[in-house]
């Protein structure tokens, strides 16, 4: 349970890139049957609260499945680049070193995958930071255990708010919300390793945190 919660907290910020392949709407044109990827390029500021800690990051997304997220802590920047087309995640550290992982090595990234969803239900309409959204209750299976959450998504399937249950006790919910959301084209260079980036010695030790 501890590793499950740690992974969920550490990786919930990658939820934008973790949505599964789009599923078709039902024949009546009603609610979709399962989760979809965001359909437009966009950017914003993600504010996350987990285990009593608050963090802000700037992220950029380009469909399908490219994401760049940068967090600054104590004057140092850490970037995560997700490339679903390459099945890779790059973590770029201060100084230009990076750690490369296959997406499968990172485990659950905090968002549902279509093949693992056991419950999917639309709960109603809400407005989040000025954006009309649909609120969904999603339950997926991770390591044989249910992982439940609620997601507020725009008409373009951008999740602008998430509440993920990672345990039964107080403070065991991961929450994040997108602020200053803008739908706009993104620079392709954001989703590539920076010039001069070098693999980090001992990167295997970091990978073990996610196994």
Secondary structure in CASP SS format (residue, H / E / C, confidence):
PFRMAT SS
TARGET T0000
AUTHOR 0000-0000-0000
METHOD secondary structure of the structure
MODEL  1
X C 1.00
X H 1.00
X H 1.00
X H 1.00
X H 1.00
X H 1.00
X H 1.00
X H 1.00
X H 1.00
X H 1.00
X H 1.00
X H 1.00
X H 1.00
X H 1.00
X H 1.00
X H 1.00
X H 1.00
X H 1.00
X C 1.00
X C 1.00
X C 1.00
X C 1.00
X C 1.00
X C 1.00
X E 1.00
X C 1.00
X C 1.00
X C 1.00
X C 1.00
X C 1.00
X C 1.00
X E 1.00
X C 1.00
X C 1.00
X C 1.00
X C 1.00
X C 1.00
X C 1.00
X C 1.00
X C 1.00
X C 1.00
X E 1.00
X E 1.00
X E 1.00
X E 1.00
X E 1.00
X E 1.00
X E 1.00
X E 1.00
X E 1.00
X C 1.00
X C 1.00
X E 1.00
X E 1.00
X E 1.00
X E 1.00
X E 1.00
X E 1.00
X E 1.00
X E 1.00
X E 1.00
X E 1.00
X C 1.00
X C 1.00
X C 1.00
X E 1.00
X E 1.00
X E 1.00
X E 1.00
X E 1.00
X E 1.00
X E 1.00
X E 1.00
X C 1.00
X C 1.00
X E 1.00
X E 1.00
X E 1.00
X E 1.00
X E 1.00
X E 1.00
X E 1.00
X E 1.00
X C 1.00
X C 1.00
X C 1.00
X C 1.00
X E 1.00
X E 1.00
X E 1.00
X E 1.00
X E 1.00
X C 1.00
X C 1.00
X C 1.00
X C 1.00
X E 1.00
X E 1.00
X E 1.00
X E 1.00
X E 1.00
X E 1.00
X H 1.00
X H 1.00
X H 1.00
X H 1.00
X C 1.00
X C 1.00
X C 1.00
X C 1.00
X C 1.00
X C 1.00
X C 1.00
X H 1.00
X H 1.00
X H 1.00
X E 1.00
X E 1.00
X E 1.00
X E 1.00
X E 1.00
X E 1.00
X E 1.00
X E 1.00
X E 1.00
X E 1.00
X E 1.00
X E 1.00
X C 1.00
X C 1.00
X E 1.00
X E 1.00
X E 1.00
X E 1.00
X E 1.00
X E 1.00
X E 1.00
X E 1.00
X E 1.00
X E 1.00
X E 1.00
X E 1.00
X C 1.00
X C 1.00
X E 1.00
X E 1.00
X E 1.00
X E 1.00
X E 1.00
X E 1.00
X E 1.00
X E 1.00
X E 1.00
X C 1.00
X C 1.00
X C 1.00
X C 1.00
X C 1.00
X E 1.00
X E 1.00
X E 1.00
X E 1.00
X E 1.00
X E 1.00
X E 1.00
X C 1.00
X C 1.00
X C 1.00
X C 1.00
X C 1.00
X C 1.00
X C 1.00
X E 1.00
X E 1.00
X E 1.00
X E 1.00
X E 1.00
X E 1.00
X E 1.00
X E 1.00
X E 1.00
X E 1.00
X E 1.00
X C 1.00
X C 1.00
X C 1.00
X C 1.00
X H 1.00
X H 1.00
X H 1.00
X H 1.00
X C 1.00
X C 1.00
X C 1.00
X C 1.00
X C 1.00
X C 1.00
X E 1.00
X E 1.00
X C 1.00
X C 1.00
X C 1.00
X H 1.00
X H 1.00
X H 1.00
X H 1.00
X H 1.00
X H 1.00
X H 1.00
X H 1.00
X C 1.00
END
